[in-house]
Amino acid sequence: MEWWSRLSGHPRPEPEEFLALFLDRTDLPGPLHLICPPQGRRPPELAPPLTGVVTSGAAVWAAPGDAALHRIDDLRWLFARPRHAALAAGRLRTELRAPAAAADRVLLLGLVVARLVCAPGQDAGPPGPALAELAARAAARAAASPLAGHRPRIGD
């Protein structure tokens, strides 16, 4: 039995289960396009590192500078235990700050922690309303995933 299963009592998630948690084209306003898929990038490291991380990924979406939203960073971490996820969400809220004009939101979704960072275009207003909508979509996407809640333990 691999470490994830020993630690959490859950079967290891399939990669596509984790990748399905990320926002996709249907969740985003145009003209944003994917410039870095989640399997090709990792979120920034914290010191000390987050405890209990099973996997992580970071997707980056971008649009021309004059768009209402210029860039969205969608960062996700999957944890072995809900307690690790809750501790990580608290650390991310206090230790990582969004760039000057950008706004961010950290979501705790069962075993998953998501951080969304939205940067506005050159003459656009604050990204708060767009960020709230994207956070709601991310929460809905996670709620539909078996990774957000407590998974059935092996042998149940």
C-alpha positions, 0 to 999 in steps of 0.5 A: 500500500502506498504512503497516501493510502497508509496515511489517509486510508483512501485510495490514491486519486487518479491524475484526471480527478485532480486535474478536473478541479481546475477552472477550464475554458467554460468557467472563464470570461473571454478572451482569456486563454491557457498559457500554462496547464496545471500539470506543467507547473507547481505552486510557489513553495513555502518555507517550511513546506506545506505538510501532507501534500499529495499533489499540486498544480498551477494553471495560468490564464492570460488575456491582452493587457486591455482586457477586464481580466489580464491574468488568472492564476489557479493554484491547487493542492490536494492533501492526505488529511482534512487537518493538513488542508485546513492548516495549509489554507490558513498559512496561504491566507497569511503568508502569500499576498497577491501582487499590487493591483491583483486580488486573491482568494483561498478556498478550503474544499475538503482535502483540496485547497485552491488559491485564485489570483486575478490581475485586472487589465490596464484600465479595468477596475478591481477584479473583486466581482470577477474573483467572487464569480470564479471562486463560486465556480471553483467551489462548485467544480470541487463539490462535484469531485470525490476529492473535495469531501471525505473519500470512502476509506479502503475496505468500507 
